[in-house]
Amino acid sequence: MVSMIENHDIFSPDQVLPKPARVSRRGLFGWSTLAALALVAKCQTDEQKIKQDADREKAALASDSKSFVDEFLPPNFRIGGNFSSGQADYIGLDSLECLKFITEDLGMPSIRMGLSGSRIWNRGQIDLSRYRELLNFFFRGKHHTKLGLNIGPIKVLRWPEEHIPQHVIDSLHPCPLKGSTILTNSDLGKWGLDYLDRLLYILTTEYGSLTLKSGVNTIQADNEPFNPFGKYRWTVSQDFIEQTVEITNSYLPQAQILFNSAAFTNVPQISQLLDSLHRKHPDWDNHFVFGYDHYDQIPGFSDLPVIGNLDLFSYASLLHQPLYPTNIPGLKRKVSEIQMERWGKPKRSDDPENSSLHLHKILLRSQDMFFQDYPDPEADPWGVEILAKALLDKTATPEQEKMAETIRYTNLRQPSLAAYGKVA
């Protein structure tokens, strides 16, 4: 999901933010129906449990950073991040300086970074020059941070989501319609699989498969593959995803492969995908990671009466929708995006990028509603580049300082990071 542009060679500055979503009458009716169902379900829930949860959240949100972390997050809870070199460039930061800061100062144990095909594919050749120093930092530097690679070929984190070179799109006759599902045997599907194979060949040739496997904690082909979001609102077919898995595994056997969902909305499709992969490869235990992408301030949705006040963790719980697939043994899970950046609305003082209260609330709900007793909890904010810029420029607000303190202290409790000694 999100807000600013990765490839400025194609899009002009006036296209930086996607237009806020408009809610149609049909959509409003649908959401209102959900709201009614949610309220009925809430009335049927144990009143004492509701009060206990409300009291716990009230106490958590009244705490300072250290007290919040110590009292409400388990000792092994980690806060990672999502990083886009295009976003860092756009807001006026040196990409490498920004990356070093969020790994060393904020102590983030893992970073998911997108490799945009628009920046790599150079007329039929793979050109890593725009990512070289960032990849060298991860694979040839000394640090504690594991890398999550989002490599496409169709969808990569950050707007416009479909990071495909414009000349490739222009060569498609016809170009897939907006909202299409990209199939394996389509022209774009064939290009995508060829691109993915070439990219992995270059990465493993230059850095070595053992180096990649030791430095990468997850590898992901398409970002939110079943979510119709982006400039073209394209999704990709299950067969196409399975082909990307086979290609990835041929270069990096048994690497941890991430599939993420727009909140709970894509859990059924990902469950079906994982079930198919598990049947084909029953020996691939502990091979897959599920990512839940959580946003609660969404244009068009957040302004609706009643339901606009509910986050999607609460929705799923009240409507008895699963937050993650439950049909795959050994499946790991994480909250792969938590909103720490405003999305498509005028800037306000309490935006997610400037609210420790918002950060604490989402971390608390991630633990209480998504992880519960899960032994390896990690939540990864979306918007760390903005926080890094404020801290590096020494323009951080008190709220941003408190947000940074929460992230630092959470990660400082990890023995491997404390021993590393670079966390402020």
Secondary structure, DSSP 8 states (H G I E B T S, - for coil): ---SBS-TTTS-GGGSS-------HHHHHHHHHHHHHHHHHHHHS-HHHHHHHHHHHHHHHTS-HHHHHHHHS-TT-EE-EEE-HHHHHHTT--HHHHHHHHHHTS--SEEEEE--HHHHEETTEE--TTTHHHHHHHHHS--S-EEEEE--SSB-SSBTSB---HHHHHT-SS---TT-EE-TTSHHHHHHHHHHHHHHHHHHHHH-HHHHHHHEEEEESSSSTT---SSS--EE-HHHHHHHHHHHHHHSTT--EEEEEETTTTHHHHHHHHHHHHHH-TT-TT-EEEEEEE----TTTTTSTTGGGS-HHHHHHHTT--SS--SSTT-EEEEEEEE-S--SS---TTSGGG-HHHHHHHHHHIIIIIITT-SS-EEEEE-HHHHHHHHHTT---HHHHHHHHHHHHHHHTSHHHHHH----
